[in-house]
Amino acid sequence: MNLFSRTFLVGLLSVILVLGLAGCGTGTSGNSGAGGEKITIGTDTSFVPFEYLNQETGEYEGFDIDLVKALMEEVGLDYELKPMDFNALIPSLQSGDIDMAIAGMTIKESRKEVVDFTRPYYDAGLLILVRQDTTDINGVDDLKGKVIATKQGTTSFDFAKSIEGTKKVVPFPNIDQAYLELEKGGADAVLFDSPNVLYYANNKGKDSVKVVGDLLQGQQYGIAFPKGSELRDRVDEALGKLMENGTYDELYKKWFGEKPGN
C-alpha cells in the first residue's frame, strides 16, 4: 500500500470514528426541560396534604401533585416524579439529577442563594401540636424546658432551635415519626408547618392531639429550580396563568376546603 492509500485510509477511519461517537452522544436522559423532553421533578411524598402516596391506589396525590399536573399541561412538557427525602431536594437540583422540586419548600434567603424559586404559591407558617391532655403548653413561651419534635432540615427545625430554654429539639427524617414520638410521650410538642399540622390534627390525630397557640413565622412556599434554569421562568409564567384563570383556586379549594385568603 503506497503513502497516498495509507493516508486516505487513516482519514476515512477517523471520519467514521468521529461519526460513530457523535451517534452515541454524551447528552443527558432528557431532563433539560427544553424542546418538549421529559423533565424530572423531585418531591418529598411524606407531606400530607401536599404530596403523599395513596396506599390503596398506589398513586401519588396531593395539592402539589395536582398543581404539577396543571403546570406541566400549561407549559407543554412531559414529566416524571422522583420521590426523595426533603434534604436531598436542593443537592439534587444543584447536581442536575432533577430539573425542578416541589414539596412545600419555604422560600428563604439561604435557599435563594443556591436555587431559584418561582413566585410564592402557598402562604403558611408554623404551629405547635400537643397531646389532648396537655395543659401547660399554650404557646411558644411555654416550650421552655420541653422536648420538641420536628422534621430535620426544615424551617421548623431552625425555629425550634432558636427558642431559648428548650430541653431538647429532636429532628426526624419524616414528620410522621415526630407525631408518633409526641403521641407515645417521647416529646412534649411538635413544631411544624401549619397545613400539615392541621391536617394531622383533624384526621389521624383527631382524638389524641390538639393545636395550641398562634401561627408562628409567616412563610411562603415556592417551586425550586437550579440556578439560572430557563424552565423556572416558563413554570412561573404558567403558575401566574393558573392563578388568573381560576385553576389554582379550584385546586386549593379541593385540598383545603376553601379558596385562598378565606
N, C-alpha and C positions, 0 to 999 in steps of 0.2 A: 504494500500500500504506500503510495507516494505522499509527500508532505501535504499537498492540497487535499487529498482524500481524508487524511487523518484530521486535518484542521476542520474540514466540513463535517466529519462525523462527530467530533467533540462539540462543535457548535450546535449540531442538531440535538445531541443528547442533553445539552444544557437547556435548550428551549423546552424540551419535553419535561425535564425535571422541574423547571420553573412553573410550567402549566399544571403539572401534577400537584405541586404544593399549593398553587392558587385554588385548585379544585377542592383540596382538603380543607383549606381555610383555617383561620385561627379565631373566628368570631365566637360570641357568646351563644347561649342556648335560646336566644330570642327574648332577652329580658331588658332590652334597651328602651322599650316603651315607644318606639317610633315605627312608622310605616305599618301600623296595624298588627304588629307582632304581639305575642302573648307576654304580658308582664307578670312579675311575681310580687304578691302583696303579703307582707308579714303581719301577723296578728297574734294576740295572746287570747286563746279561746277559754279563758277562765274568768272572764269579766262580764258576768250577767248584769244587766240585760243587753250589753253592747255586743258581745260575741261569746258564744258558748256552743258546745256540742250537744245536740238533742239526742239523748241516749236511745230514744225509741225509734227515731228515723235514721240516725247516723249522719244527719246533716248539720252543718253549722248554721246557726240562727242568731238573730240579734239586730239591734239598731244599726250598728256599724256594718254588719253583713249586708243588710238591705240597702244601706247608703252606698256601699261599694258597688253593688249591682247597678243601681241607678246612675252612679257616676261613670262607670265604665260603658254603659249604654250611651250616655251623653257624649263621651269622648271617642267612642267607636273602637274600643280596644278589648281584646280577649284577656283573661287574667286567670291566675290560679292562686289560691290562698295557701300560705305557708305558716301553719301554726308553730309558735315557738315561745319560749319564756320571754316575759316582758323585757328583762335585762339584756336580751340578745338582739332586740329590735334595732337599736341605734348602731351597735357594732356591725350588724348585717347590712344596714344601709351604707355605712362607711366602706365596707369591703366590697359592695356591689352584689352581694348574694340576693338581695331583694331590691325592688325598684321603689317601693312605697310601703309605709307602715301605718296602720290604723288600729288603735287599741285603747281608746280613751286616754290618749297621751297628752298630759298637760303641757301647754306652751310655757316654757320658762327660759330665762336668758341663757343659762348654762347649756341647755339643749340647742338653742338657736345658734350657738357658736359652732356646732358641729353638724347640724342638719337644717334643712329649710322646711318651714311649715306653710300650709295653706292658711286662709283666714280661719278664725275660730268657728267651730261648728256645734259646740255644746258648752253651756255655762254650768259650772259645777262648783264644788267646794268640799270641805271635809266635815264629817260628822263623827260623833262619839257613840259607840254602841256598848251597852252593858247588859248584864243579866236582869231578868224581870224583877228579881228580889233585891236588887241593889238600891240602897237608899242614900249612900254617902258620896255618890258621884252625880252631879247635876250640871257640870260644865267643865271647861278646860282647867280652871283653877283647882278643881278637886282631884286632878290627876297626880298631884304631888304625892310621892310615896307609893304610887301604884305601878303595877306591871301593865304595860301597853303592848298589845299585839297589832301588827300591821303587815303590809307586804313590802318586801325588800326592793330597793331601787326605785321607790316611788316618792312623790312629793309628800305623801302621808308619813313615810318613814323620816324624811328630812324634818318635817314639822314636829313629829313626836320627839325626835332627838333634841329639838330646840326648847322643849318645855322643861323648865327648871324644876329640879327636885323629884323627878320621877324615879321610881325604884329601879326600873329596867324597861328597855324597849326591845321587844323580841320580833325580829323580822322573819317572815315566812316566804318561801318561793311562791305559794299560792294563797290567796286571801281566804279560801275555804278552810285552810288549815288554821288561820288566825281565828276564824269564827268558832271552829271546833275547840281550840285552846280556851277561848272565852267560856264556852258552854260547859266544859269539863272542869273549870275552875283554875286553870293554869295561868290565866290572865285576868286582870280586873276590868279591862276595857279594850275595845278595838277602835282604832282610829283609821278611817279610810274614806275613799271618795263617796260623796253623798248618794249618787244614783244606785251604786251597788249596795251600800249600807241599807238604804230604804227598801230596795227590792228584797234583800235578805230578811229584813225585819218584818216585812209584810207577807212573806211567803214561808220559806222553810223555817225561819226562826220566830214565826208569829207568836207562839205560846211560850217562848223561852227567853227572848231578848227584847230590848227596847232602846230607842234613840233618845239621847238626852242632850241638852244644851243647844247653842246656836250654831248656825252654819259658819265654819271657820275657813279662812283663806279663800276668798273668791278665786276661782280658777276657770280657765277655758281650755277645751280640748282642741287639738289640731291634727291634721294628717301630715305625716313627716316624709321627707324625701332626701336623697343625698344632696349635698351642697352643689348648687349650680344645675340641678336637674331641670331640663326643659319640660318634663312631664308635670312638674309642680304647677307651672302656670296654666297648663291645659286643665288639670283637675280643679284648680282654684276657680277658673272661669266656669267650669261645669257646676261646681258647688254653688256659685253665685246664681246660676240659672235655675237650679233646683230650688233654691230659696225664694226666687222670684215667682216661679210658676206654680207653687203650691205643693210640689212633690215632697220637699223636705218636711213641710208641716204635716202632711199625711203620715209619713214615716214616724215622725216624732209622736204624734197622737196614738199611733198603733202601739208603740212601745212604752210610752209614759202616761197615756191616758188623757192627755190634754195637749193643746198646741203650745209652742214655746212662748214664754212670757206670761202665761196664765197662772 
